[in-house]
Amino acid sequence: MGKIREYAARVQHEVIGKLTRKPEKEWTTDWFTGERKYGGSKFYIDEGGNEYFVNDKTGGVAIVTADGGVI
């Protein structure tokens, strides 16, 4: 989670309160076979409703703000 806070500070985004991991959001379902697959990114949410994705391969971070913006 340090990577999330570092990136947020670099792009001048405030992480609000505690970050909580939501592993149930890290899986996708193949609509043809019904098979569940790991999506490749860890998902976190802060107390303000902002969402954070950390890619397992690249370590890249994406932020989706509570109002729908993408950073």
C-alpha positions in Angstrom: 0.0 0.0 0.0 3.0 2.2 0.3 3.2 2.3 -3.5 -0.4 3.6 -3.7 0.4 6.4 -1.2 3.6 7.3 -3.0 1.9 7.5 -6.4 -1.1 9.5 -5.0 1.3 12.0 -3.4 3.2 12.3 -6.8 0.0 13.2 -8.7 -1.3 15.4 -5.8 -4.2 13.1 -4.9 -5.2 12.7 -1.3 -5.8 9.1 0.0 -8.6 9.5 2.5 -8.2 7.5 5.7 -7.5 3.8 5.7 -7.0 1.7 2.5 -8.9 -1.6 2.5 -8.2 -4.4 0.1 -11.3 -5.9 -1.7 -10.1 -9.3 -3.2 -13.7 -10.1 -4.4 -13.2 -7.3 -7.0 -10.0 -8.8 -8.3 -11.7 -11.6 -10.2 -13.5 -11.6 -13.6 -16.0 -14.0 -15.0 -15.9 -15.4 -18.6 -19.5 -14.9 -19.6 -19.4 -17.8 -22.1 -18.0 -20.5 -19.8 -18.7 -19.0 -16.4 -15.1 -19.6 -15.4 -13.7 -17.1 -12.8 -10.2 -15.8 -13.5 -7.9 -13.5 -11.5 -7.8 -10.1 -13.2 -4.1 -9.4 -12.6 -4.5 -6.4 -10.3 -5.0 -5.9 -6.6 -8.0 -3.7 -5.7 -8.2 -1.3 -2.8 -10.7 1.4 -1.7 -10.2 4.3 0.8 -12.7 5.7 3.2 -13.7 8.4 0.7 -14.8 5.9 -1.9 -11.7 6.3 -4.2 -10.6 3.1 -5.8 -7.0 2.0 -6.4 -5.7 -0.7 -8.7 -2.1 -2.1 -8.5 -1.0 -4.2 -11.5 0.8 -7.3 -10.5 3.2 -7.4 -13.5 4.1 -3.8 -13.9 3.5 -2.4 -10.5 1.6 0.4 -12.1 -1.1 2.2 -10.1 -4.4 3.5 -11.4 -6.8 5.7 -9.3 -10.5 6.0 -10.0 -11.9 8.9 -7.9 -15.2 8.8 -6.1 -16.6 11.1 -8.7 -15.5 8.8 -11.6 -12.3 10.6 -12.7 -9.3 8.4 -13.6 -5.8 9.3 -12.6 
